[in-house]
């Protein structure tokens, strides 16, 4: 058990370290000389333009009135409050590039979110969303979306319209499938759908040719498609805690793969052409049933890989 925990932690760390480098948007809050306001009242007292408003962790039950008067607002942080509703006033701040309302009690994302044409980062994790509005597909400049630990059961097909999306975090929801339109996310680098109820690794997912990091840990996947070979850019592939019994031979064509986590599946063997994965640095196979002979063959095929049985 201790070994499983350690290898899982290593895989997660590798996944996150690679993710942190990817196509970061320009954060106005990090710009030298930018003033951060910590209340609407404070912002009201300035004659300067208000670009950054941080209302984090203030036990707010409602969003303060008057936010929509800050028409040059680019960053709004409402994280760790007690909000149950997002008012339309927020979405009248159409210059917003980063909007955070993580860790609230929100059940609905208003359709008005589609008005935020300049938005690059949306962090809506740790709320109670079950669905998202179709209008989310109107966020043409969004690069990063965090929807971790909600109660999402389905995603709108309009998600496929997010042409600039680089990072999509969906772990810890109730998703059984991803929309077929996901194949249109041509800029996507990182996709995390761990801890859901996904049944199929679909061919549409294999059309994400810029995808470098894919995490599908702890789902209900039984097999992988032959089209997996089309994930030409993939570097980290984590499929821990699924129900996979056989790997397609084509997985060995993922020449850029550095990390492959197959822990806690139902594997008894790996493809014959395993040696083609010559860039593989870490292979996690804990919790499968390999014979002594198969373990020896895997080690011979990948002499430079750190293999965890």
Secondary structure, DSSP 8 states (H G I E B T S, - for coil): -HHHHHHHHHHHHHHHHHHTTS-----GGGSTT--EE-SHHHHHT-SS---EEE-TTS--SS--TTGGG-TT--EEE--SS--S---HHHHT-TT-SEEE--SS------GGGGG-TT--EEE--SS--S---GGGGG-TT--EEE--SS------GGGGG-TT--EEE--SS--S---GGGGG-TT--EEE--SS------TTGGG-TT--EEE--SS------GGGGG-TT--EEE--SS------GGGGG-TT--EEE--SS--S---TTGGG-TT--EEE-TTS---HHHHHHHHHHTTTSEEE-
